[in-house]
Amino acid sequence: MRALSYTTVSLRKISKELSEQYGISVSHVKVGMLLKTMGYSKQVNQKMLQLGEPHPNRNAQFEHINATATEYMKLGEPVISVDTKKKENIGNFKNSGQEYRCVL
């Protein structure tokens, strides 16, 4: 079982969840501003086609993240993992949306 689950969440949904789960009232605009101060920037989604075979140890990064998150959770520490990738339709479709990505 994985310690973390990966998802794409909108600013409005983050704002709603903060309110419902923690009683923190914050607008989606403020959530965006806070993400920006933490080193995230909104960038246009780009369709990238993989050339060649995937790296044989590609799964190792996800195993490392899961192991690290599990350790911190055992210590009672909160864990947030932000995955900036997005599921896309198969094929060469244009996606005009934007997502936040960390620029650190």
Stockholm file with secondary structure:
# STOCKHOLM 1.0

chainA/1-104         MRALSYTTVSLRKISKELSEQYGISVSHVKVGMLLKTMGYSKQVNQKMLQLGEPHPNRNAQFEHINATATEYMKLGEPVISVDTKKKENIGNFKNSGQEYRCVL
#=GR chainA/1-104 SS CCSCCCCCCCHHHHHHHHHHHHCCCCCHHHHHHHHHHTTEEEEECCCCCCCSCCCTTHHHHHHHHHHHHHHHHHTTCCCCCCCCCCCCCSSSCCCCCEEEEECC
#=GC SS_cons         CCSCCCCCCCHHHHHHHHHHHHCCCCCHHHHHHHHHHTTEEEEECCCCCCCSCCCTTHHHHHHHHHHHHHHHHHTTCCCCCCCCCCCCCSSSCCCCCEEEEECC
//
